[in-house]
Amino acid sequence: MADEWKLLMRKLMNTVNGLHAIVVSDREGVPILKVADQVAPELALRAAYLSTFGHMSDQASKIGMGNNLAIISIYDNLQVVQVNKNPLMVTFIADSESNTGEILNLELDLQDVLNDLKKVTE
């Protein structure tokens, strides 16, 4: 089953120009399912980086902003889009010029995979 999910994720990754990685992780940033090409920075695929979304979301909810749905970080040459699918998180790593809207739309295409993973992780 995991191979089928990875195949689907790889196909989705190839539909967006400049998308280098898709990572599904738990709230602590531990990768559960990951596809990446060789351009994706290794440090951005580690739990220490992936867990920052959960920490930032927790802090934002403490100041009354409600639950965070997504965080988009754009750097000089990369962008990181992290989507909250409680209890899971989905991280997309792409070129800074990649279409952020297309990346966010991939969440809908991953819905079946995420629902299956939620059942397994709960």
Long-range contacts (C-beta under 8 A, 24 or more apart in sequence): 1-116, 2-33, 5-33, 5-113, 5-116, 5-117, 6-33, 6-35, 8-110, 8-113, 9-33, 9-35, 9-110, 9-113, 10-35, 12-106, 12-109, 12-110, 13-37, 15-102, 15-106, 16-94, 16-98, 16-99, 16-102, 16-103, 16-106, 17-95, 17-98, 17-99, 18-94, 18-95, 18-97, 18-98, 19-92, 19-93, 19-94, 19-95, 19-98, 19-103, 20-78, 20-93, 20-94, 20-95, 21-45, 21-91, 21-92, 21-93, 22-90, 22-91, 22-92, 22-106, 22-110, 23-50, 23-90, 23-91, 23-93, 24-88, 24-89, 24-90, 24-91, 24-110, 24-113, 24-114, 24-117, 25-50, 25-51, 25-88, 25-89, 25-91, 26-87, 26-88, 26-89, 26-121, 27-51, 27-54, 27-86, 27-87, 27-88, 27-89, 28-54, 29-53, 29-54, 29-89, 32-88, 32-117, 32-121, 33-113, 33-117, 36-93, 40-93, 41-78, 41-93, 44-78, 44-80, 44-91, 44-93, 45-93, 50-82, 50-89, 50-91, 53-82, 53-84, 53-89, 53-91, 54-89, 57-84, 70-104, 72-100, 79-103, 83-107, 85-114, 85-118, 87-118, 87-121, 87-122, 88-114, 88-117, 88-118, 88-121, 90-114
